[in-house]
Amino acid sequence: MKLPYTLGITSAAFAGRQDLVEKASAIFDRMHLVPPVGRLPEKDIIAMLQHCDAAIVGLDKITPALLQQCPRVKVISKFGVGLDNIDVAACEQRGVRVLAAFGVNRRSVAELTLNFMLSLIRNCYRSATSLKAGQWVKNGGRCLTEKKIGIIGVGNIGKEVIHLLQPFQCEILANDILDLDVYYAGVGAKSATKDEIFRSCDIITLHTPLTPQTQHMVTLDSLKRMKNDAFLINTARGGIVKTEDLKEALRQQLIAGAALDVFEVEPFYDDELLNTMNVLCTPHIGGNAQEAVFAMGESALNLLVNHYGR
């Protein structure tokens, strides 16, 4: 028997998977879906969710204004990880329950992070772009093996990155707000301050949530402390890095390059940054591997099923 509720799905990635749509349709009595491409403006999301009892949301902003205009919505299940796009306090005030499962896309994000590391340090992106422009420039960069890697944020994804790095025999410096010394000892990592990481590492990769404490955690001051042959990677949240400061650091050649999958404003279009040869940018695909999309969708549905006690 189906749940007697109307479900609204605002994630295009979810809507684009027929297997997930069929699974949701088998659970809920009625369903409203966004188109399987692009991201709807807030007014269109409001128009849809006004008729819904529950919602599965991806990266769409869930604001007090939206909640006020969608009084039927009493439960929101996150498709993906990170709740920075949901005003959790406003949800609590209106009696809207927020459900989330963490770590379901950790391998997908960690694999992209490893890909970024290899692409940057082996000069793959710059070499491929030069060759497409008709320039035969042989510069194979450096090996990732035995390099010093700084990992800021050692949650599910940070730990998965450490696991994937094991065959490369890297020296890993890790930083987290939690005491993880026992875990570090087991994987051969070392606890370090952010300053130590910025000053000494060959590659720094960010895996923290976006909070008031991590907003613009990486600024021009941070980047000035990095070695000029070091790389920065961000597959976490765009707001952790101050974009204009990163652009200035690249102009001044303070660092060797960067790889970004996330941006302060998405969709992101900045000709200067996107056309910089030593910057590799992707459109927030870290958790978007096919296997991860299904796992996140299934998790979001299961959370709702558990919520309704089915």
WODA-V357265 format. One record per residue. RES is the residue in three letters. PSI is psi in degrees with one decimal (none if undefined). BURIAL is # if it has 24 or more other C-alpha atoms within 12 Angstrom, else .. D_FIRST is the distance of its C-alpha to the first C-alpha in Angstrom with 1 decimal. Layout:
res:RES psi:PSI burial:BURIAL d_first:D_FIRST
res:RES psi:PSI burial:BURIAL d_first:D_FIRST
This chain:
res:MET psi:133.2 burial:. d_first:0.0
res:LYS psi:153.6 burial:. d_first:3.8
res:LEU psi:133.6 burial:# d_first:6.7
res:PRO psi:51.4 burial:. d_first:8.8
res:TYR psi:162.3 burial:# d_first:11.8
res:THR psi:126.3 burial:# d_first:14.2
res:LEU psi:132.1 burial:# d_first:15.4
res:GLY psi:131.7 burial:# d_first:19.0
res:ILE psi:114.2 burial:# d_first:20.5
res:THR psi:-4.8 burial:# d_first:24.3
res:SER psi:121.5 burial:# d_first:25.3
res:ALA psi:-33.6 burial:# d_first:26.8
res:ALA psi:-41.2 burial:# d_first:26.7
res:PHE psi:-47.7 burial:# d_first:22.9
res:ALA psi:-24.6 burial:# d_first:22.7
res:GLY psi:-3.8 burial:# d_first:25.1
res:ARG psi:107.6 burial:# d_first:23.0
res:GLN psi:-36.3 burial:. d_first:20.9
res:ASP psi:-38.7 burial:. d_first:19.2
res:LEU psi:-39.6 burial:# d_first:18.1
res:VAL psi:-43.1 burial:# d_first:17.1
res:GLU psi:-38.0 burial:. d_first:14.9
res:LYS psi:-43.2 burial:# d_first:13.3
res:ALA psi:-40.1 burial:# d_first:12.9
res:SER psi:-30.5 burial:# d_first:11.6
res:ALA psi:-18.0 burial:. d_first:8.7
res:ILE psi:-42.6 burial:# d_first:7.8
res:PHE psi:147.2 burial:# d_first:9.0
res:ASP psi:-40.7 burial:. d_first:8.9
res:ARG psi:155.1 burial:# d_first:12.7
res:MET psi:140.9 burial:# d_first:15.2
res:HIS psi:132.4 burial:# d_first:19.1
res:LEU psi:144.4 burial:# d_first:21.2
res:VAL psi:162.4 burial:# d_first:24.9
res:PRO psi:149.2 burial:. d_first:27.0
res:PRO psi:16.0 burial:. d_first:27.1
res:VAL psi:147.4 burial:. d_first:30.8
res:GLY psi:-174.1 burial:. d_first:32.8
res:ARG psi:130.7 burial:# d_first:32.0
res:LEU psi:147.8 burial:# d_first:31.4
res:PRO psi:161.3 burial:. d_first:33.9
res:GLU psi:-39.4 burial:# d_first:32.7
res:LYS psi:-34.6 burial:. d_first:32.9
res:ASP psi:-35.0 burial:. d_first:30.4
res:ILE psi:-42.1 burial:# d_first:28.0
res:ILE psi:-45.2 burial:# d_first:28.4
res:ALA psi:-35.5 burial:. d_first:27.8
res:MET psi:-48.0 burial:# d_first:24.4
res:LEU psi:-14.9 burial:# d_first:23.3
res:GLN psi:-22.3 burial:# d_first:24.4
res:HIS psi:12.1 burial:# d_first:21.2
res:CYS psi:148.8 burial:# d_first:18.9
res:ASP psi:-28.5 burial:# d_first:17.4
res:ALA psi:158.0 burial:# d_first:17.5
res:ALA psi:144.1 burial:# d_first:19.7
res:ILE psi:118.8 burial:# d_first:20.5
res:VAL psi:148.5 burial:# d_first:24.3
res:GLY psi:-106.1 burial:# d_first:27.0
res:LEU psi:4.7 burial:# d_first:30.6
res:ASP psi:143.5 burial:# d_first:30.3
res:LYS psi:125.6 burial:# d_first:32.1
res:ILE psi:99.9 burial:# d_first:30.2
res:THR psi:165.1 burial:# d_first:33.0
res:PRO psi:-38.7 burial:. d_first:33.6
res:ALA psi:-41.9 burial:. d_first:34.2
res:LEU psi:-46.1 burial:# d_first:30.8
res:LEU psi:-38.1 burial:# d_first:29.0
res:GLN psi:-36.0 burial:. d_first:31.1
res:GLN psi:-2.6 burial:. d_first:30.0
res:CYS psi:62.8 burial:# d_first:26.3
res:PRO psi:-17.6 burial:. d_first:25.7
res:ARG psi:-27.8 burial:# d_first:21.9
res:VAL psi:120.0 burial:# d_first:21.5
res:LYS psi:-6.5 burial:# d_first:21.0
res:VAL psi:135.7 burial:# d_first:20.1
res:ILE psi:126.5 burial:# d_first:21.7
res:SER psi:129.5 burial:# d_first:21.0
res:LYS psi:127.5 burial:# d_first:24.0
res:PHE psi:101.2 burial:# d_first:24.1
res:GLY psi:-162.9 burial:# d_first:27.2
res:VAL psi:159.8 burial:# d_first:29.7
res:GLY psi:129.8 burial:# d_first:32.0
res:LEU psi:16.9 burial:# d_first:31.3
res:ASP psi:-18.5 burial:# d_first:34.5
res:ASN psi:-3.6 burial:# d_first:32.9
res:ILE psi:126.0 burial:# d_first:30.9
res:ASP psi:89.3 burial:# d_first:32.8
res:VAL psi:-38.1 burial:# d_first:31.2
res:ALA psi:-42.3 burial:. d_first:33.6
res:ALA psi:-36.5 burial:. d_first:32.7
res:CYS psi:-45.1 burial:# d_first:29.0
res:GLU psi:-41.7 burial:. d_first:29.9
res:GLN psi:-31.9 burial:. d_first:32.0
res:ARG psi:6.3 burial:# d_first:29.2
res:GLY psi:27.0 burial:. d_first:26.6
res:VAL psi:122.8 burial:# d_first:24.7
res:ARG psi:134.7 burial:# d_first:23.5
res:VAL psi:125.0 burial:# d_first:24.4
res:LEU psi:138.1 burial:# d_first:22.8
res:ALA psi:142.9 burial:# d_first:24.7
res:ALA psi:135.9 burial:# d_first:25.2
res:PHE psi:143.5 burial:# d_first:28.8
res:GLY psi:-3.9 burial:# d_first:30.4
res:VAL psi:-21.9 burial:# d_first:27.7
res:ASN psi:18.8 burial:# d_first:30.1
res:ARG psi:-39.6 burial:# d_first:33.3
res:ARG psi:-39.2 burial:# d_first:34.5
res:SER psi:-48.0 burial:# d_first:34.1
res:VAL psi:-40.7 burial:# d_first:36.2
res:ALA psi:-38.6 burial:# d_first:38.7
res:GLU psi:-40.1 burial:# d_first:39.3
res:LEU psi:-39.3 burial:# d_first:40.1
res:THR psi:-45.2 burial:# d_first:42.4
res:LEU psi:-40.4 burial:# d_first:44.2
res:ASN psi:-43.3 burial:# d_first:44.6
res:PHE psi:-44.0 burial:# d_first:46.2
res:MET psi:-49.2 burial:# d_first:48.5
res:LEU psi:-41.5 burial:# d_first:49.8
res:SER psi:-40.4 burial:# d_first:50.0
res:LEU psi:-53.1 burial:# d_first:52.0
res:ILE psi:-27.3 burial:# d_first:54.4
res:ARG psi:3.4 burial:# d_first:55.0
res:ASN psi:28.5 burial:# d_first:55.7
res:CYS psi:-47.6 burial:# d_first:53.2
res:TYR psi:-48.1 burial:# d_first:52.0
res:ARG psi:-41.5 burial:# d_first:55.5
res:SER psi:-44.0 burial:# d_first:56.9
res:ALA psi:-40.6 burial:. d_first:54.3
res:THR psi:-40.5 burial:. d_first:54.8
res:SER psi:-41.9 burial:. d_first:58.5
res:LEU psi:-38.7 burial:. d_first:58.4
res:LYS psi:-27.1 burial:. d_first:56.4
res:ALA psi:7.3 burial:. d_first:59.1
res:GLY psi:18.6 burial:. d_first:61.7
res:GLN psi:120.5 burial:. d_first:63.0
res:TRP psi:88.5 burial:. d_first:63.6
res:VAL psi:111.3 burial:. d_first:63.5
res:LYS psi:103.0 burial:. d_first:63.2
res:ASN psi:98.7 burial:. d_first:62.0
res:GLY psi:7.9 burial:. d_first:59.6
res:GLY psi:-146.6 burial:. d_first:59.2
res:ARG psi:162.3 burial:. d_first:58.8
res:CYS psi:146.3 burial:. d_first:56.8
res:LEU psi:-28.9 burial:# d_first:53.8
res:THR psi:130.1 burial:. d_first:54.9
res:GLU psi:13.8 burial:. d_first:56.5
res:LYS psi:163.3 burial:# d_first:56.0
res:LYS psi:118.3 burial:# d_first:55.2
res:ILE psi:129.8 burial:# d_first:51.7
res:GLY psi:126.3 burial:# d_first:50.6
res:ILE psi:114.6 burial:# d_first:47.0
res:ILE psi:109.8 burial:# d_first:46.2
res:GLY psi:102.7 burial:# d_first:42.8
res:VAL psi:60.1 burial:# d_first:41.8
res:GLY psi:-146.5 burial:# d_first:38.1
res:ASN psi:-44.9 burial:# d_first:35.5
res:ILE psi:-43.5 burial:# d_first:37.0
res:GLY psi:-42.3 burial:# d_first:40.6
res:LYS psi:-38.2 burial:# d_first:40.3
res:GLU psi:-36.6 burial:# d_first:38.8
res:VAL psi:-44.4 burial:# d_first:41.8
res:ILE psi:-41.7 burial:# d_first:44.2
res:HIS psi:-45.4 burial:# d_first:42.6
res:LEU psi:-24.4 burial:# d_first:43.0
res:LEU psi:-10.4 burial:# d_first:46.6
res:GLN psi:-43.8 burial:. d_first:47.7
res:PRO psi:-16.0 burial:. d_first:49.3
res:PHE psi:-2.4 burial:. d_first:51.4
res:GLN psi:39.3 burial:. d_first:53.2
res:CYS psi:154.6 burial:# d_first:53.1
res:GLU psi:119.0 burial:# d_first:54.3
res:ILE psi:121.3 burial:# d_first:51.3
res:LEU psi:128.2 burial:# d_first:51.9
res:ALA psi:146.6 burial:# d_first:48.8
res:ASN psi:130.6 burial:# d_first:48.1
res:ASP psi:158.0 burial:# d_first:45.3
res:ILE psi:-17.9 burial:. d_first:45.2
res:LEU psi:155.5 burial:. d_first:44.1
res:ASP psi:107.1 burial:. d_first:46.5
res:LEU psi:27.0 burial:. d_first:45.5
res:ASP psi:-37.3 burial:. d_first:48.8
res:VAL psi:-43.7 burial:. d_first:47.4
res:TYR psi:-45.1 burial:. d_first:45.0
res:TYR psi:-42.0 burial:# d_first:47.9
res:ALA psi:-35.3 burial:. d_first:50.1
res:GLY psi:-24.3 burial:. d_first:47.6
res:VAL psi:1.6 burial:# d_first:47.3
res:GLY psi:21.5 burial:. d_first:50.9
res:ALA psi:165.7 burial:# d_first:50.3
res:LYS psi:136.5 burial:# d_first:52.5
res:SER psi:135.9 burial:# d_first:51.7
res:ALA psi:156.9 burial:# d_first:53.5
res:THR psi:162.1 burial:. d_first:53.9
res:LYS psi:-38.7 burial:# d_first:52.8
res:ASP psi:-42.8 burial:# d_first:56.6
res:GLU psi:-40.0 burial:# d_first:57.2
res:ILE psi:-47.5 burial:# d_first:54.4
res:PHE psi:-36.6 burial:# d_first:55.7
res:ARG psi:-25.0 burial:# d_first:59.3
res:SER psi:-16.1 burial:# d_first:59.0
res:CYS psi:150.2 burial:# d_first:55.9
res:ASP psi:-32.8 burial:# d_first:56.0
res:ILE psi:134.0 burial:# d_first:52.4
res:ILE psi:127.2 burial:# d_first:50.3
res:THR psi:137.3 burial:# d_first:46.5
res:LEU psi:131.9 burial:# d_first:44.3
res:HIS psi:36.1 burial:# d_first:41.0
res:THR psi:158.6 burial:# d_first:40.7
res:PRO psi:164.5 burial:# d_first:38.1
res:LEU psi:113.6 burial:# d_first:39.5
res:THR psi:171.1 burial:. d_first:40.6
res:PRO psi:-28.9 burial:. d_first:43.6
res:GLN psi:-28.4 burial:. d_first:45.4
res:THR psi:-8.2 burial:# d_first:44.8
res:GLN psi:124.7 burial:. d_first:45.1
res:HIS psi:40.6 burial:# d_first:48.2
res:MET psi:-33.0 burial:# d_first:48.8
res:VAL psi:112.9 burial:# d_first:50.7
res:THR psi:-176.8 burial:# d_first:53.6
res:LEU psi:-36.1 burial:# d_first:56.9
res:ASP psi:-43.3 burial:. d_first:58.4
res:SER psi:-45.8 burial:# d_first:55.9
res:LEU psi:-31.7 burial:# d_first:56.5
res:LYS psi:-26.4 burial:# d_first:60.3
res:ARG psi:-14.6 burial:# d_first:60.0
res:MET psi:155.1 burial:# d_first:58.5
res:LYS psi:148.2 burial:# d_first:60.7
res:ASN psi:-4.6 burial:# d_first:61.6
res:ASP psi:18.4 burial:# d_first:60.3
res:ALA psi:160.3 burial:# d_first:56.9
res:PHE psi:150.0 burial:# d_first:53.5
res:LEU psi:135.9 burial:# d_first:50.6
res:ILE psi:133.6 burial:# d_first:46.9
res:ASN psi:107.7 burial:# d_first:44.1
res:THR psi:18.9 burial:# d_first:40.5
res:ALA psi:-85.9 burial:# d_first:39.2
res:ARG psi:140.9 burial:# d_first:39.5
res:GLY psi:-36.7 burial:# d_first:42.1
res:GLY psi:-9.1 burial:# d_first:43.3
res:ILE psi:-29.4 burial:# d_first:44.7
res:VAL psi:131.1 burial:# d_first:47.5
res:LYS psi:108.2 burial:# d_first:49.8
res:THR psi:-47.1 burial:# d_first:49.9
res:GLU psi:-34.1 burial:. d_first:53.4
res:ASP psi:-38.2 burial:# d_first:54.8
res:LEU psi:-42.7 burial:# d_first:53.5
res:LYS psi:-40.7 burial:# d_first:55.0
res:GLU psi:-39.6 burial:. d_first:58.3
res:ALA psi:-37.1 burial:# d_first:58.3
res:LEU psi:-39.9 burial:# d_first:57.8
res:ARG psi:-42.2 burial:. d_first:60.6
res:GLN psi:-1.1 burial:. d_first:62.9
res:GLN psi:40.1 burial:# d_first:61.8
res:LEU psi:-27.8 burial:# d_first:61.1
res:ILE psi:165.3 burial:# d_first:58.3
res:ALA psi:-22.2 burial:# d_first:58.0
res:GLY psi:-178.3 burial:# d_first:54.6
res:ALA psi:158.6 burial:# d_first:51.0
res:ALA psi:128.8 burial:# d_first:47.5
res:LEU psi:128.0 burial:# d_first:44.8
res:ASP psi:-9.1 burial:# d_first:41.1
res:VAL psi:153.2 burial:# d_first:40.5
res:PHE psi:158.4 burial:# d_first:42.4
res:GLU psi:-37.8 burial:# d_first:43.0
res:VAL psi:128.2 burial:. d_first:41.8
res:GLU psi:139.9 burial:. d_first:39.3
res:PRO psi:150.7 burial:. d_first:39.6
res:PHE psi:128.4 burial:. d_first:43.1
res:TYR psi:113.9 burial:. d_first:46.2
res:ASP psi:104.2 burial:. d_first:49.6
res:ASP psi:-41.1 burial:. d_first:52.2
res:GLU psi:-49.8 burial:. d_first:54.5
res:LEU psi:-43.3 burial:# d_first:52.0
res:LEU psi:-26.0 burial:. d_first:50.2
res:ASN psi:8.9 burial:. d_first:53.5
res:THR psi:125.0 burial:# d_first:55.0
res:MET psi:-29.9 burial:# d_first:55.8
res:ASN psi:23.3 burial:# d_first:55.0
res:VAL psi:124.8 burial:# d_first:51.6
res:LEU psi:119.0 burial:# d_first:48.5
res:CYS psi:136.5 burial:# d_first:45.6
res:THR psi:153.6 burial:# d_first:42.0
res:PRO psi:65.7 burial:# d_first:39.3
res:HIS psi:57.0 burial:# d_first:37.0
res:ILE psi:5.0 burial:# d_first:35.7
res:GLY psi:-50.3 burial:# d_first:36.0
res:GLY psi:20.2 burial:# d_first:32.3
res:ASN psi:11.3 burial:# d_first:31.5
res:ALA psi:148.2 burial:. d_first:31.9
res:GLN psi:-42.5 burial:. d_first:29.2
res:GLU psi:-37.9 burial:. d_first:28.1
res:ALA psi:-38.9 burial:# d_first:28.1
res:VAL psi:-45.9 burial:# d_first:26.1
res:PHE psi:-44.0 burial:# d_first:23.2
res:ALA psi:-40.4 burial:# d_first:23.5
res:MET psi:-40.7 burial:# d_first:23.7
res:GLY psi:-43.3 burial:# d_first:20.6
res:GLU psi:-40.4 burial:# d_first:18.5
res:SER psi:-44.0 burial:# d_first:20.0
res:ALA psi:-39.4 burial:# d_first:19.3
res:LEU psi:-43.5 burial:# d_first:15.6
res:ASN psi:-36.0 burial:# d_first:15.6
res:LEU psi:-39.5 burial:# d_first:17.6
res:LEU psi:-41.5 burial:# d_first:15.0
res:VAL psi:-44.5 burial:# d_first:12.2
res:ASN psi:-38.6 burial:. d_first:14.9
res:HIS psi:-42.5 burial:. d_first:16.0
res:TYR psi:-1.8 burial:. d_first:12.9
res:GLY psi:26.0 burial:. d_first:12.8
res:ARG psi:none burial:. d_first:9.5
